[in-house]
Amino acid sequence: MKIVELVTKDLRFPTSQDRSGSDAMNPDPDYSAAYVLIKTQEGLYGHGFTFTIGRGNELCVAAIEALAPKVLGRTLEEIVQDFSGFWRKLTRDSQLRWLGPEKGVIHLATAAIINGLWDLWAKVEGKPLWKLLVDLSPEALIKTIDFRYIQDVLSPEEALELLKSRWPGRAEREQEVLKNGIPAYTTSVGWLGYSDEKIRSLCRKALQEGWEAFKLKVGASLDDDRKRCRIVREEIGHRTLMLDANQVWEVEEAIEWVQALAEFQPLWIEEPTNPDDILGHARIAQALAPIKVAAGEQIHNRIMFKQFFQAQALGYCQIDAARLGGVNEVLAVLLIAAKFGVPVCPHAGGVGLCEYVQHLSIFDFIALGGPLEQRRVEYVDHLHEHFVNPVQISHGRYLAPSAPGYSSEIKADSIERFTFPYGSFWNKEARSWKD
């Protein structure tokens, strides 16, 4: 199955119009996707993307195009036969690597391509991605992962034994997921740009829909945060509350600020400071216990995650399916997290991140076990209407997807309308909005 073409699209959605996605660091995002269609000689397509918040999305598109020659002309069979070797070749180009290495725009582009290849593979096998992963033998799964730079904490042999040790109970865990889904939490109630009245009404609506866990954006004003936390706690009662600062604080400021919000009993504080500050996160985690620290949506790669775990800086691991270098690198982080006993609660929202991470979280639970109640996958209720196979949510839980692939295909009419800058929305409707 020879790959003959990669088609890229710069897709942008005007979420800044109603401040959906707004937080202390990102007040006016336009949720966007650098989207790639991987075409085979037989006319089959794999669909992949990476997520940005607007300006600069064209850089990710250009980076995908720069990596395309390493994919074109190869067959899907040769790629998946040595997927870890292919992943390393894609990330080890001596000139392109200089732009990372394994971080930033070039790594986001890697994620788009790699995720598109997994989508293609799953479609060829006729399985949703989570099922493709679950059905791979431990030996085959290990062969998809590049263990370079992480073998001081997890060797291939140790990872293989870890997978085999969690094998008992897999069938029962799979049936549990198929029957009940995966627990989720909603961020849709608590964007920073929302009014108090909107937050209160959204909480009430979410409760009616069966939600049991809620996340609130914080970090712009302590007085306002206390007021908004009080509103949410009044509405949700004893249910789970999480806070997210989106990196806005200094280390000591984060400690003091969250201590001032501790009366509202948050489960975690997410991204309290710069995402590269491993020791700063460790200091915050130590000072705020039993409130946990969560992070990961802007942690670049498996090497950074390794160090966060070593430093005991994370109470919850929030992998991002489009910032890490695709499924292969996500698998590495899931295994390291399992070794360190840190629950994985993926970052989602954005464009299609919910569609992606449901597969990863289902695999994590089935293949690596651990209490299901410790896993909560983020859910944000927008932009799903643009996907051919959108997520399905019931009573605050992701239902296991059944369609073949990675749930990553965007509808043709959405591509036509929101391709930047020539799609019909940006060419016509956006003019009056911007004016």
C-alpha positions, 0 to 999 in steps of 0.5 A: 500500500504505497503512499503517493501524496500528502495534502495539507490544510490550514484549518482555523475556527473562530472560537475567539468570537465567544471566548471559548477556550479563553484562559489566563494565558490565552485570552482569545484563541482561534482553535486551529488544526494543521491537517494532513491527508495521507493518500495511498496508491489504492485511494485510501486516506489516513487523516492526521492533524496537530492542534494550535490556537490560530496565528502560526498554524501555517508554520505547522503546515509548512513543517508537515510539507518539509517532512513529507518526502520522508513518507512519500513512496513508502508503503504502509506495510514497511512503515508499521513493520518497523514503526519505531525505526520509521519514527526515529528516521522522521525525527532524526533528519540532521537538518530538520532536527535542528528546529527542535529537537523533538519539540515545537513546530517540527514535533507538532508536524511529526504528530500530524503525520504519525497520527495520520499513519495510525489512522490509515493502519487502523482503517486498513485493519478495520478497527478503531485505533484503541482496538488496534492497539489493544489487539497488538501483542506486547512484543509488537507494541514494543516495536512501535516505540523509540526508547532512545533517551528513556532507557535509564528509567524504562528499557524495552525489556522492562516495558515488555514485562510491564505489559505482560504483567498487566495482561491478566484482566484485559478482557474484563477491562475491555468489556467494562469500557464497552459497557460503561465507557471512560470517565470524563470531566468537563472544562466547558463550564469554566472558561475565563472569559465567561460571565458569572451568570454563564458559569452558573447556568453551564454548571446547572446544564452539565449537572442535568447531563450527568457530569461529576467532575468540573474544571475551572480556569484561574489565574487572572485575579485572585478575588475573581477566582475566589468568587468563581470557585465559590459559584462552581462549588455552590452549584456542583456540591461535593463533586470533583473540582479541578483548577487550571492556571495555564502556566501564568504564575511564578513558582512561589506565586502559584503556591500562595494563590492555590493555598488561597483557593484550597478551601474549595477543595480542588483535586488538582492545580493544572499547569501552575507555572512554565511547562519546562520548569520541572523543579518548579513543579516539584516544589509546588507539588510538595508545598500544596499536597494533598492538592495534586499538580497536573501538567502535560499539554505543553510538555514536549516529549517523553524525555521531559515527561521522564524527568517530571516523573523522576522529580515527583513533580506530577500527581496527574499526567496529561498527555497531549495527542498532538504535542507529543510525536504521535501515538508512538511517543504517547505509548512511551509516556503511558508506559513510564507513567504506569511504572511510576504509578501516576494516573494519566488524564489526557488533555483534550478540547481544542480541535479534535483532541477529544476525538484523539485521546479517547482512544489513548485513554481506553488503551491505557486502561485496558492494557495497563490497568489501574483504577478506572476512577483515577482516570478522567479524560478532559471534554470540551463541548465544541467543534465536534460537529466538524468530524465524520466520527465525533466523540459520543458522551453519555452521563459524563463518560466517553463511549468507546468509538467503533468506527475504524480509524483514529476518529480524525477525519474532518468533514469535507464541507468544514474543510472548504469553509474553514481553510485559512485564508481562502475558505468561504468563512474566512473569505466572506464571513470573517470580514464583517466579524473582523470589522 
